[in-house]
């Protein structure tokens, strides 16, 4: 869903939405966002490490993915991500096509799953 038309939004409370798995990357364009309540949402994207870091981190993370759809360059650095196993790697990143650059530095990733490399074979 594209919610970028709500650019003035400063607070979003969507807690307790048990069927909510993804936040739209367009949320990353909402730089006025000050409060984001995601408690009790079983989100797959953004990952829990990002959500736990707070509103600014979520907006930043989603904004990077949103811009990467155009720039074909994605820098997901310093988010303390723990895993890049295909079952945990952000599906919104996996859905990007034509990436030329993917940087995952300054995270806690110990192993990159082979399927991620195959999926992102255009790198």
C-alpha positions in Angstrom: 0.0 0.0 0.0 1.2 3.5 -0.8 0.8 5.8 2.1 3.3 8.4 0.9 0.5 10.8 0.3 0.3 11.2 4.1 3.6 13.0 4.3 2.5 15.2 7.3 1.7 12.2 9.4 3.7 12.3 12.7 2.1 9.4 14.6 1.0 6.0 13.4 -0.5 3.4 15.8 -1.1 0.0 14.2 -0.4 -2.1 17.2 -2.2 -5.4 17.6 -2.8 -6.0 13.9 -2.2 -9.8 14.0 -2.3 -10.2 10.3 0.1 -7.4 9.5 3.4 -8.9 8.1 4.9 -6.0 6.1 5.1 -2.3 6.4 5.1 -0.5 3.0 8.5 0.8 1.9 6.7 4.1 1.2 6.6 4.6 4.9 10.3 5.4 4.6 9.4 8.6 2.7 7.5 9.9 5.8 10.3 11.8 7.4 8.0 13.7 9.8 7.1 10.5 11.6 7.8 10.8 15.3 5.8 7.9 16.8 5.3 4.5 15.4 3.5 1.9 17.5 4.0 -1.7 16.2 3.5 -3.7 19.3 1.9 -7.1 18.8 2.3 -7.1 15.0 4.0 -10.2 13.6 6.0 -8.2 11.1 8.4 -10.0 8.7 9.5 -6.6 7.3 11.1 -4.7 8.7 12.9 -7.2 10.8 12.5 -7.2 14.6 16.0 -5.7 15.1 15.0 -2.6 13.2 11.6 -2.3 14.8 13.1 -2.6 18.3 15.5 0.3 17.4 12.5 2.6 17.2 10.6 4.9 14.8 13.5 6.7 13.2 15.3 3.4 12.5 12.1 1.9 10.9 11.6 5.0 8.7 15.3 5.0 7.7 15.3 1.3 6.9 12.2 1.4 4.8 13.3 4.5 3.1 16.5 2.8 2.0 14.6 0.0 0.4 12.1 2.4 -1.2 14.9 4.4 -2.8 16.7 1.2 -3.9 13.9 0.4 -6.2 15.0 3.4 -8.3 18.7 3.7 -7.6 19.4 -0.1 -7.7 21.7 0.5 -4.8 20.9 -0.7 -1.3 22.9 0.1 1.8 21.5 -1.7 4.9 24.4 -0.9 7.2 24.5 -0.6 11.0 21.0 -2.0 11.8 22.4 -4.9 14.0 20.7 -7.5 11.7 21.4 -11.0 13.0 20.6 -13.3 10.2 20.6 -13.5 6.4 19.1 -17.0 6.2 16.5 -17.1 3.5 13.7 -17.6 6.0 14.6 -14.5 7.9 16.1 -12.2 5.3 13.8 -9.3 4.5 11.5 -10.3 1.8 11.1 -6.8 0.6 14.9 -6.7 -0.1 14.6 -10.1 -1.9 11.8 -8.7 -4.1 14.0 -5.9 -5.4 15.1 -6.6 -9.0 18.2 -5.3 -10.7 20.2 -4.4 -7.7 23.8 -3.3 -8.6 24.9 -2.8 -5.0 23.9 -4.4 -1.7 25.9 -3.5 1.4 25.1 -5.3 4.7 28.1 -4.1 6.6 28.1 -3.2 10.3 25.5 -5.9 11.1 25.8 -9.1 13.0 25.3 -11.4 10.1 27.5 -14.5 10.4 26.4 -16.5 7.3 24.8 -15.5 4.0 22.5 -18.2 2.8 23.3 -19.6 -0.7 19.7 -18.9 -1.9 20.1 -15.2 -1.2 23.1 -15.2 -3.6 21.1 -17.0 -6.2 18.1 -14.7 -5.8 20.3 -11.6 -6.0 22.3 -13.0 -8.9 22.4 -9.7 -10.7 24.8 -8.3 -8.1 
